[in-house]
């Protein structure tokens, strides 16, 4: 979760800024994020967008609990295993610049 909060937050804020939408200004800017981490944030944003749609939730409601529970556990394990290296690489080298 440190990566999600420390790097991910600033990557999401940067994307909001570039698209002209409102964003919180904490007076900090992330100096560098590897391409893999930026791509990971894009994929994560797509997952959040798709899962927040009403039709996706309606579809999930139609799947029986006996199927949805084990499916979720399996997909979560796959997600964690496939993103482990991306999330942990370079966390100790996070550099923020003061923008105020």
N, C-alpha and C positions, 0 to 999 in steps of 0.2 A: 504493500500500500504506500510505502514511502515514495516509490517511483511515480505512482499514480498522482500523488499529492504534490511532489516537488517538481518533477519535470513535466508531467502531464498537464497540470494546471496551467503552467506558462505556455505550453504548446497550444492548448485550447484557447487561452486568452489571445495569443498571437493570431490564431485563425479567425476569431471573432473580430479582431482589429482589422485584419486584411479584408474581411467581407463587409466592413462598414457597419457592423452591428454593435450594440452597446456592450461594454465589457468593464469589469472591475479593474481599477488601476491601483495596484499595491505599491507603486513606485519602484518596482523591480522588473528586470528583464532577464530571461534565460540567455546566457551568452552562446551556448553551443548544445546541440542535441544531435546524436548520430542519425544518419538517414534511416537506419533500421527502427530507431525509436520513433521517428517522425511517421514512418509508414505504419508502425504499430498503432499509433494514436489515430491515424486515419481509419484503420480497420475497426478499432474500438468505437470510434464515432459512428461508423456505419452500423455496427451491431446495435448500439444504443438507439439509433434512429429507427432501424427496422423493428426492434423489439418494443418501441414506444407507440407504434401505429395501432389503431383500434382493431384492424383486421388481423394483425398478428396475435394480439391478446385474445380475440374471439376464437382464432384457430387453436391457440393453446388451451382455451377453456373446453374445447371439444375433445381434446385428447384425454383418455382415461388416466386417472392418477397413478394407476399401477404401471402405466407405460411412461408417463411424463416424469415421474420421480427417478427411476433408474436411467432414463434417457438424459435427464439434466445432470445427474451425478457423473455419467460417462462423458458427456460433452464438456463438463467443467474440468474433469481430470485431463482430458485431451488438451483443452485450452491452457491450463496451468503448465503442463509439460512442454507445450510448444512455444510458450512465451517466456519461460523462465529465464533463459539467457538474455533475451532482449531487455527484460525489465531490470535485471541485476547488473548489466554491464554499464560501467561508468557512473553509478550512483554516487560513489564517494568523490567523484570529480565534478560535481555539479557546481557551476559558476554562475552567480547572479550579479547583475550590475544595477546600481541605483540609478533611476531615471529622473528623479526629482530635481 
